[in-house]
Structures are given as structure tokens and as C-alpha cells.
Amino acid sequence: MTIESRLTSDQQAEANEFLDRLSPWDRTNMEEVLGVIQGLTIKYNGQHWPNDDAIFGVYVIGSNVDKEGHRPDIDLLIVGNAEFDRRYSPRSLERDADWARLRETRGDWVLGTLAEWFRDRGFEVEIPEEIPSEYDHGLSIEDVKMMMRLKPPADSQASPIDIVYVKGNYLPRGEKIESFEDFYEVDTDSDGNALGRIALLEEEVKHHREPIRP
């Protein structure tokens, strides 16, 4: 299996322009998010049992895309469809409501790893029971969307981070997002128009199967 980046040079330039607009604290946190997701692509790529191909994407969404000036928080969308060989299990023994909500995600590695990573760095992690209406675009909430809110420590100058997570292998009726093209097709507004987003990361893990010989 191999890991392939999908970002074009123009997309990378747009991503860099967004990161350059951030404060040093917010840029560090964005790089931490990207590092966690890249780490998961490497982990998935290194599994010993045969895997399906998988995608991992991180996008800036909301007012960070179409409004100028400082925003009160950073809105991200993460999409992934990898099936890991075991469920995510946090090292922490905490049993509060947010960890209970994490368990409802079927031991998902994306939400679980992000939650534990940022908690270890003093962030408060929330898993809202309902997703606010401003994030109810594209794929419906009832389908596959969950949300995580990362609140920095009180003495930090960093902005909160709202993450909308699309788990692409749990679509209704047994469907699955197989590729980024599948994701683009369903993540649209009610008129079928593409939603505004800045791609920070798009990586594919591809399983190169041996051709069947006659």
C-alpha cells in the first residue's frame, strides 16, 4: 500500500495562504490537527491485514473561507473512510459524558485520537449531542456527521476549533464514500452547488493489488 497526496500546487498555495493568516498559536494547532491525521494515514497504511483503499481529508469551512479578518473560532471538516483493524481505545480512564459520546462513534480513530491529543495539551473536548444548524449542509446530520469542539485553556491566546467529522463508511443504506469524488458529489448545498472549503490535506492510501494472471 502507498500514501498519495491529492493536493495540487494551487490547493497547496491556498492552504499556505490560510495558515499564514493565522496567529502563531492557531497555526500551531492547525499543524497539530494535520499531524494527527497524517499519522493515522501512516498507521492505516502499516496495518498487517489486507485493507480497502482509504481517504483522509481536512478542510477549512464556514466563515474562515468567505469572510475576511479575525474569526472567533476555526471551523474544520474532516472526512475519512478507513476501517482500522481494531477499535480506538483511549489511554485515559475518565468516564465523563464526552468520553461516553466518543464510545458512540464505534471506537473511531479520528475523533478518539484528536480528542486525546488535545486533552493532553490542556484543551477541553466537547462532543455536542446535536450539531448546530450552521453546519447542517451537504450530507445530512442524520447520516454520518458528528462534531467535536476543542476549547483551548483559559490562559491561551488560541482560538477554539470546531470540527465537523464525516465518517464515510457509515452512509445510509449500506453505501460508502469510496473516493474524494464521491465526497464532493454528496457534500453540496440544496441546489447541488459545491460548498466553500479550503483543502489543507487530502491523502489516499492505495492498495496496489497484483493483477490476476490468466
C-alpha positions as a printed Julia matrix, in Angstrom:
214×3 Matrix{Float64}:
   0.0     0.0     0.0
   1.12    3.57   -0.64
   0.09    7.04    0.56
  -0.57    9.59   -2.17
  -1.24   13.32   -1.66
  -4.02   14.77   -3.8
  -3.38   18.47   -3.29
  -2.49   20.38   -6.44
   0.05   23.2    -6.34
  -2.82   25.73   -6.41
  -4.56   24.0    -3.5
  -1.32   23.9    -1.53
  -0.79   27.59   -2.16
  -4.34   28.32   -0.94
  -3.74   26.2     2.15
  -0.48   28.01    2.9
  -2.18   31.39    2.45
  -4.81   30.41    5.04
  -2.2    29.14    7.5
  -0.16   32.34    7.05
  -3.19   34.41    8.12
  -3.41   32.66   11.49
  -1.84   33.7    14.76
   1.21   31.65   15.8
  -0.94   29.79   18.36
  -3.68   28.92   15.87
  -1.2    27.89   13.19
   0.48   25.54   15.65
  -2.88   23.96   16.48
  -3.74   23.55   12.8
  -0.4    21.84   12.24
  -1.18   19.58   15.21
  -4.51   18.57   13.64
  -2.85   17.86   10.3
  -0.1    15.89   12.05
  -2.66   13.7    13.82
  -4.49   12.9    10.58
  -1.25   12.25    8.69
  -0.22    9.95   11.5
  -3.45    7.99   11.02
  -2.78    7.59    7.29
   0.6     6.11    8.17
  -0.95    3.85   10.79
  -3.61    2.62    8.37
  -1.04    2.1     5.65
   1.04   -0.05    8.03
  -1.69   -2.47    9.07
  -0.76   -6.08    8.52
  -4.1    -7.37    7.3
  -5.45   -6.57    3.8
  -7.23   -3.24    3.65
  -9.52   -1.39    1.29
  -8.27    1.86   -0.16
  -8.98    4.82    2.12
  -9.17    8.6     2.05
  -8.3    11.2     4.7
  -9.23   14.85    4.11
  -9.05   18.03    6.21
 -10.79   21.22    5.05
 -11.36   24.74    6.34
 -15.07   25.58    6.13
 -17.54   28.26    7.21
 -16.7    31.91    7.72
 -12.96   31.18    7.61
 -13.39   30.64    3.87
 -15.58   33.55    2.77
 -15.07   36.29    5.39
 -12.02   38.47    5.97
 -10.45   39.43    9.26
 -10.06   37.55   12.52
 -12.73   34.93   13.2
 -13.77   33.88   16.73
 -13.07   30.22   16.02
 -11.73   27.9    13.34
 -14.15   25.59   11.54
 -12.79   22.39   10.05
 -14.33   19.46    8.21
 -12.6    16.09    8.31
 -13.63   13.19    6.11
 -12.33    9.64    6.39
 -13.46    6.14    5.47
 -10.69    3.89    6.82
 -11.57    0.67    8.62
  -8.84    0.0    11.19
  -8.11   -3.5    12.42
  -9.26   -2.64   15.95
 -11.37   -0.02   17.68
  -9.84    3.08   19.18
  -9.49    2.84   22.95
  -8.33    5.93   24.9
  -5.5     5.6    27.39
  -7.45    7.79   29.79
  -9.68    6.06   32.34
 -12.05    9.04   32.51
 -15.71    8.2    32.27
 -17.32   11.59   31.74
 -20.11   12.34   29.29
 -17.8    13.31   26.42
 -15.88   10.04   26.55
 -19.24    8.25   26.61
 -20.15   10.14   23.46
 -16.82    9.12   21.91
 -17.7     5.5    22.55
 -20.82    6.06   20.47
 -18.57    6.66   17.44
 -17.8     2.92   17.25
 -14.31    3.44   18.65
 -13.42    5.78   15.8
  -9.72    6.56   15.44
 -10.1    10.06   14.01
 -12.24   11.52   16.79
 -10.6     9.46   19.51
  -7.03   10.36   18.57
  -7.82   14.06   18.17
  -9.67   14.16   21.5
  -6.86   12.51   23.42
  -4.12   14.51   21.68
  -5.68   17.86   22.53
  -6.76   16.88   26.03
  -3.16   16.02   26.75
  -2.36   19.62   25.79
  -4.87   21.21   28.15
  -7.83   21.59   25.79
 -11.4    20.96   26.86
 -13.04   18.49   24.47
 -16.78   18.57   23.84
 -18.87   16.18   21.75
 -22.19   18.02   21.31
 -25.38   15.97   21.35
 -26.59   17.95   18.33
 -24.73   19.72   15.55
 -25.57   23.45   15.28
 -27.72   24.4    12.3
 -24.91   26.33   10.58
 -23.16   23.01    9.96
 -26.28   21.33    8.53
 -25.18   21.49    4.9
 -24.32   18.81    2.39
 -24.61   15.39    3.98
 -27.48   15.48    6.45
 -26.76   15.32   10.17
 -28.74   12.12   10.49
 -26.42   10.43    8.04
 -22.82   10.5     9.16
 -21.88   13.83   10.68
 -20.57   14.28   14.18
 -18.99   17.31   15.78
 -16.11   17.88   18.16
 -15.33   21.19   19.83
 -11.8    21.84   21.09
 -11.58   24.69   23.63
  -8.07   25.96   24.45
  -7.0    26.59   28.07
  -8.27   29.82   29.63
  -4.8    31.4    29.58
  -4.21   30.56   25.92
  -4.42   33.04   23.04
  -5.51   30.31   20.64
  -8.98   30.13   19.08
 -11.48   27.33   19.7
 -11.67   24.72   16.95
 -14.97   23.26   15.73
 -14.54   20.02   13.81
 -17.31   18.51   11.7
 -16.46   14.88   11.04
 -17.83   12.86    8.14
 -17.33    9.13    8.61
 -17.59    7.97    5.04
 -18.09    4.27    5.64
 -21.35    4.67    7.56
 -23.64    6.23    4.98
 -27.31    5.17    4.95
 -28.48    2.11    3.05
 -25.07    0.46    3.21
 -23.42    3.0     0.91
 -19.86    4.22    1.38
 -17.77    7.18    0.27
 -15.11    5.4    -1.77
 -13.2     8.43   -3.05
 -12.86   12.19   -2.77
 -15.05   12.46   -5.87
 -17.82   10.62   -4.0
 -17.44   13.07   -1.12
 -17.6    16.13   -3.4
 -20.74   14.75   -5.03
 -22.7    14.48   -1.77
 -21.26   17.45    0.15
 -23.22   20.16   -1.66
 -25.94   22.67   -0.88
 -29.61   22.07   -1.61
 -29.1    23.2    -5.22
 -26.22   20.83   -5.81
 -23.55   23.53   -5.68
 -20.16   22.79   -4.13
 -19.74   24.11   -0.61
 -16.93   26.54    0.11
 -13.86   24.88    1.56
 -10.07   25.16    1.58
  -8.28   21.83    1.37
  -5.48   21.55    3.9
  -4.88   17.83    3.38
  -6.12   15.18    1.0
  -4.37   11.82    1.18
  -5.27    8.47   -0.31
  -4.0     5.14    0.95
  -3.98    2.83   -2.04
  -3.74   -0.93   -2.0
  -1.82   -1.99   -5.1
  -3.15   -5.43   -5.85
  -1.3    -7.86   -8.05
  -3.0    -8.29  -11.42
  -4.8   -11.57  -11.93
  -2.92  -13.61  -14.5
  -4.76  -15.92  -16.86
